[in-house]
Amino acid sequence: MATPKTPAFLGLPQELRDCIYDYALQAEHPKTSSSVSNRACKEAQAGVWTLNFDKQPPCATYLSLLRCNQQLYREITAYLANDALRSDVAAKLDVRATYPDMLTAWTRIPRPPTQAAQDLHIAVRMRNLFDPGLYTRQRPTILLQPLFEILRCYSVKGPYFARAQRLRQPLKLRTVRFTLTSAIPLEKLVHVYGSPAAQLEALFRKLGELIARLARSGLLVGAVAAMEVCLDGQDTLRVPVTSNIFDEQDYVFFANAGFRWDQG
């Protein structure tokens, strides 16, 4: 008995092709920062941190599909133009922090820039939770400064952080969410002296306080509408960025710490 042939992709009903587009263009495809650790990286300094950006530009799935043939180009273009499907898709970035180094990797590539505001979710996976460098009083913004630089780079350069030139128009972000978690599952750290969960919660509270001050500083007005800080999917702090609540003291605090949104 002859084995039935597998139908070609374009021979599938449109409903099935749409389901495949849903997976290819909206689902999250995990790609942790450890998978790019052996690639050539461009280093950038953010305070005492060294940021490592992949020198290779990220390749979105829709770009590969657009190059297949004219029919796929028309269908993918129509799919991307559907505002209802596009509005809830956030770009996702994985950041592995081992003081004083941070390695970044995209787990969901953002869509092409549009006039609509985008959401950016940054998962910060902390190692060495007990490193004293994270808790020094001489550098109160030590954890926020590299995240601020990543956010600024995304706004002015897009997802390709290592590119030399800026975008013609900076990206405007609707919500920026920082999720703080341990790079090693907490249940595997039960043998560690102290309480890793308590240390992670202390970093969460500290980062939340800084995010609230940053939202009031005026530095992000016109670039970000709101910011969120999450503790490993549990507690969430949401702070709107509004121009009518401007705290000069907070602005001076971050200016003295070297925070500049409009730098090259």
HELIX and SHEET records of a PDB file:
HELIX    1   1 PHE A    9  GLY A   11  5                                   3    
HELIX    2   2 GLN A   14  GLN A   26  1                                  13    
HELIX    3   3 SER A   33  VAL A   36  5                                   4    
HELIX    4   4 THR A   61  LEU A   66  1                                   6    
HELIX    5   5 GLN A   70  LEU A   80  1                                  11    
HELIX    6   6 ASP A   83  ARG A   86  1                                   4    
HELIX    7   7 PRO A  132  TYR A  135  5                                   4    
HELIX    8   8 LEU A  144  LYS A  157  1                                  14    
HELIX    9   9 LEU A  186  LEU A  189  5                                   4    
HELIX   10  10 PRO A  196  ARG A  216  1                                  21    
HELIX   11  11 GLU A  248  ASN A  256  1                                   9    
SHEET    1   A 8 CYS A  41  ALA A  46  0                                        
SHEET    2   A 8 TRP A  49  ASP A  54 -1                                        
SHEET    3   A 8 ASP A 101  ARG A 108  1                                        
SHEET    4   A 8 ALA A  91  THR A  98 -1                                        
SHEET    5   A 8 GLN A 118  MET A 126  1                                        
SHEET    6   A 8 LEU A 173  SER A 182  1                                        
SHEET    7   A 8 VAL A 224  LEU A 231  1                                        
SHEET    8   A 8 THR A 236  PRO A 240 -1                                        
END                                                                             
